[in-house]
C-alpha cells in the first residue's frame, strides 16, 4: 500500500509540468543557450573552483553527518547492553534517540534559516557545522550513560539544520542551466565519499585484534566530529554567497 501511495506524487508532477510555468530567468537562459555545456562545464573555469569548493563542503559535512546517523544507535545499544538493559529496553532506547534527533533537526531547519537571513548562507552553514562539531565533541569525548547521551541528541539534531540550507544555497552557485547538474553532482559525490568514510571510521575505531576485535562506536563518532571543523572553515572562507535575485 505504501508503494501504491507513492504513485500520487507522480500524478501531481504531471499537473505541475502543465500548470506551473518555468522561472523567467531559466526560460531566458534556455532561449539564448547561456550556461550550457553539460556536466563537463563543471570541470572548466570559472565553474571549476565552485565545483571543488562545494564538493569539499558536501564530502566533509556529509561524511561526519552519516557517521553520526549510522553509528549513534549502535553506540547507545552497546552502552545499554553493558549496563545489562533488556533487549526490549535497548530497542526502545534506539527508537527514542532517533525521535530526539528528528525533533531537533526540524527545529534546526528553522534556526539555520534564521541565521542565513541575518548572516548569509555561507556563514550560516559554517556556524551550523561548528555547532555540530561542538555538540558531538561534548557528547562523545568521554564515556557517558545512555540517558546522558539522549540529552545531547536534540542539540545534535539542531545542528543538522545545516543541510536544510543546501537546497537553497547550492543550486544558485552554478549558472542557470547547470543548477540541477551542479548541485546534484556535488551533493551526490559527497554522499559517495560519506558512504566510504562511515565504514572507514568504523574500521579506524576498531579495538583489539582477531576474533576479539570490536568497534568502539564512541571513538568512531568522536573522530568523525572533527571533520566538521574543516567543513565549517571552507564554508565560511570560500563558499560563494548566492546572488539574492538567484536565491
C-alpha positions as CSV (number, residue, x, y, z in Angstrom):
1,X,0.0,0.0,0.0
2,X,2.9,2.4,0.8
3,X,4.3,1.8,-2.7
4,X,0.9,2.4,-4.3
5,X,0.5,5.7,-2.4
6,X,3.9,6.7,-3.9
7,X,2.2,7.0,-7.3
8,X,0.3,10.1,-6.2
9,X,3.3,12.4,-6.3
10,X,4.0,11.3,-9.8
11,X,0.5,12.2,-10.8
12,X,0.9,15.6,-9.1
13,X,4.1,16.1,-11.1
14,X,2.1,15.7,-14.4
15,X,-0.1,18.6,-13.3
16,X,2.9,20.7,-12.2
17,X,4.6,20.3,-15.6
18,X,1.5,21.5,-17.3
19,X,0.2,24.2,-14.9
20,X,3.4,25.8,-13.4
21,X,5.5,28.0,-15.7
22,X,9.3,27.9,-15.7
23,X,11.1,30.8,-14.0
24,X,11.7,33.7,-16.3
25,X,15.5,33.6,-15.7
26,X,15.6,29.9,-16.8
27,X,13.4,30.4,-19.8
28,X,15.6,33.4,-20.9
29,X,18.8,31.5,-20.5
30,X,17.4,28.5,-22.3
31,X,16.4,30.6,-25.3
32,X,19.9,32.1,-25.5
33,X,21.5,28.8,-24.5
34,X,23.7,30.6,-22.0
35,X,25.4,28.5,-19.3
36,X,25.0,25.3,-21.4
37,X,27.8,22.7,-21.8
38,X,26.6,19.7,-19.8
39,X,28.4,18.1,-16.8
40,X,31.8,18.8,-18.4
41,X,31.4,22.5,-17.8
42,X,31.6,21.8,-14.0
43,X,35.3,21.0,-14.6
44,X,36.3,24.0,-16.6
45,X,37.0,27.5,-15.4
46,X,35.4,29.6,-14.0
47,X,32.9,27.0,-12.6
48,X,35.7,24.5,-11.6
49,X,36.5,26.5,-8.5
50,X,32.9,26.5,-7.3
51,X,32.7,22.7,-8.0
52,X,35.7,21.9,-5.9
53,X,34.6,24.1,-3.0
54,X,31.0,22.6,-3.0
55,X,32.3,19.0,-3.3
56,X,34.7,19.6,-0.4
57,X,31.9,21.0,1.8
58,X,29.5,18.2,0.9
59,X,32.1,15.5,1.4
60,X,33.3,16.7,4.8
61,X,29.9,17.6,6.2
62,X,28.0,14.5,4.9
63,X,30.8,12.1,6.0
64,X,30.6,13.3,9.6
65,X,26.8,13.5,9.5
66,X,26.3,10.0,8.2
67,X,28.9,8.6,10.6
68,X,26.7,10.0,13.4
69,X,23.5,8.7,11.8
70,X,25.0,5.2,11.2
71,X,26.9,4.7,14.5
72,X,24.9,6.6,17.2
73,X,22.3,3.8,17.5
74,X,25.0,1.1,17.8
75,X,26.8,3.2,20.4
76,X,23.6,3.5,22.5
77,X,22.8,-0.2,22.2
78,X,26.3,-1.1,23.3
79,X,26.1,1.2,26.3
80,X,22.7,-0.2,27.3
81,X,23.9,-3.8,26.8
82,X,26.9,-3.1,29.0
83,X,24.5,-1.8,31.7
84,X,22.5,-5.0,31.4
85,X,19.5,-3.5,29.9
86,X,16.9,-5.9,28.5
87,X,16.7,-6.3,24.7
88,X,13.3,-4.5,24.6
89,X,14.7,-1.6,26.5
90,X,17.7,-1.3,24.1
91,X,15.3,-1.2,21.2
92,X,13.2,1.5,22.8
93,X,16.3,3.5,23.6
94,X,17.4,3.4,19.9
95,X,13.9,4.5,18.8
96,X,13.8,7.3,21.3
97,X,17.2,8.5,20.2
98,X,16.0,8.8,16.6
99,X,12.9,10.8,17.7
100,X,15.1,13.2,19.6
101,X,17.4,13.7,16.6
102,X,14.4,14.3,14.3
103,X,12.7,16.8,16.6
104,X,16.0,18.7,17.0
105,X,16.5,18.6,13.2
106,X,13.1,20.1,12.5
107,X,13.8,23.0,14.9
108,X,17.3,23.3,13.4
109,X,15.9,23.8,9.9
110,X,14.2,27.0,11.0
111,X,17.1,28.0,13.2
112,X,19.5,27.7,10.3
113,X,17.2,29.7,8.0
114,X,17.1,32.5,10.6
115,X,20.9,32.6,10.8
116,X,21.1,32.6,7.0
117,X,18.7,35.5,6.7
118,X,20.9,37.5,9.1
119,X,24.4,36.5,8.0
120,X,24.1,34.8,4.6
121,X,24.1,31.2,3.6
122,X,27.9,30.5,3.6
123,X,28.4,31.8,7.2
124,X,25.2,30.1,8.4
125,X,26.4,26.7,7.1
126,X,29.8,27.4,8.8
127,X,28.1,28.2,12.1
128,X,25.9,25.1,12.0
129,X,28.8,22.9,11.3
130,X,30.7,24.4,14.2
131,X,27.7,23.7,16.4
132,X,27.6,20.1,15.1
133,X,31.2,19.7,15.9
134,X,30.8,21.1,19.4
135,X,27.8,19.1,20.3
136,X,29.3,15.8,19.0
137,X,32.5,16.5,20.8
138,X,30.7,17.2,24.1
139,X,28.6,14.0,23.7
140,X,31.4,11.6,22.7
141,X,34.6,12.9,24.1
142,X,34.2,10.6,27.1
143,X,32.2,7.6,28.1
144,X,28.7,8.6,29.2
145,X,25.5,6.8,30.3
146,X,22.7,6.2,27.7
147,X,20.5,8.7,29.5
148,X,23.1,11.4,29.2
149,X,23.7,10.7,25.5
150,X,20.0,11.1,24.9
151,X,20.1,14.7,26.3
152,X,22.7,15.7,23.7
153,X,20.8,14.3,20.7
154,X,18.2,17.2,20.3
155,X,21.1,19.6,20.2
156,X,23.0,17.5,17.7
157,X,19.8,17.3,15.7
158,X,19.5,21.1,15.8
159,X,22.9,21.4,14.1
160,X,21.7,19.2,11.3
161,X,19.8,22.2,10.0
162,X,22.9,23.0,8.1
163,X,21.8,20.6,5.4
164,X,18.4,22.3,5.1
165,X,20.4,25.3,3.7
166,X,22.0,23.2,0.9
167,X,18.8,23.1,-1.2
168,X,18.6,26.9,-1.2
169,X,22.3,27.7,-1.2
170,X,24.0,25.3,-3.7
171,X,21.9,25.5,-6.9
172,X,22.3,29.3,-7.4
173,X,26.1,29.0,-7.2
174,X,26.0,27.5,-10.7
175,X,24.9,29.0,-14.0
176,X,21.2,28.8,-14.6
177,X,21.2,25.8,-17.0
178,X,23.6,23.9,-14.7
179,X,22.0,24.5,-11.4
180,X,20.5,21.0,-11.1
181,X,23.5,19.3,-12.6
182,X,26.0,21.2,-10.4
183,X,24.2,20.9,-7.1
184,X,23.2,17.3,-7.8
185,X,26.7,16.2,-8.8
186,X,28.5,17.9,-5.9
187,X,26.0,16.6,-3.3
188,X,26.0,13.0,-4.6
189,X,29.7,12.9,-4.8
190,X,29.7,14.0,-1.2
191,X,27.3,11.1,-0.4
192,X,29.5,8.6,-2.1
193,X,32.5,9.8,-0.1
194,X,30.4,9.7,3.0
195,X,29.4,6.1,2.5
196,X,33.1,5.1,2.3
197,X,34.0,7.4,5.2
198,X,31.4,6.0,7.5
199,X,32.9,2.5,7.1
200,X,36.5,3.8,7.4
201,X,35.7,5.5,10.7
202,X,34.2,2.2,12.0
203,X,37.4,0.4,11.0
204,X,39.6,3.1,12.4
205,X,37.8,2.8,15.8
206,X,38.3,-0.9,16.0
207,X,39.9,-2.0,19.2
208,X,41.8,-5.3,19.6
209,X,42.8,-7.9,17.1
210,X,41.4,-11.1,15.6
211,X,38.1,-12.5,16.9
212,X,38.3,-10.2,19.9
213,X,38.3,-7.1,17.8
214,X,35.4,-4.8,18.5
215,X,34.3,-1.4,17.1
216,X,34.3,1.3,19.8
217,X,31.4,3.3,18.4
218,X,32.1,6.2,20.7
219,X,35.6,6.7,19.1
220,X,34.1,6.4,15.6
221,X,31.7,9.3,16.5
222,X,34.4,11.3,18.2
223,X,36.8,11.1,15.3
224,X,34.1,11.8,12.8
225,X,33.1,15.0,14.6
226,X,36.5,16.6,13.7
227,X,35.5,16.7,10.0
228,X,33.0,19.5,10.8
229,X,35.9,21.8,11.6
230,X,37.4,22.0,8.1
231,X,33.8,21.8,6.7
232,X,33.0,25.0,8.7
233,X,36.2,26.7,7.7
234,X,35.8,26.0,4.0
235,X,32.2,27.2,4.1
236,X,33.0,30.4,6.0
237,X,36.0,31.4,3.9
238,X,35.4,30.0,0.4
239,X,31.8,29.0,-0.2
240,X,30.4,31.7,-2.5
241,X,27.3,33.5,-1.5
242,X,24.3,33.1,-3.9
243,X,23.1,36.2,-5.5
244,X,20.0,37.5,-3.8
245,X,17.9,37.5,-7.0
246,X,19.1,34.0,-7.9
247,X,18.4,32.6,-4.4
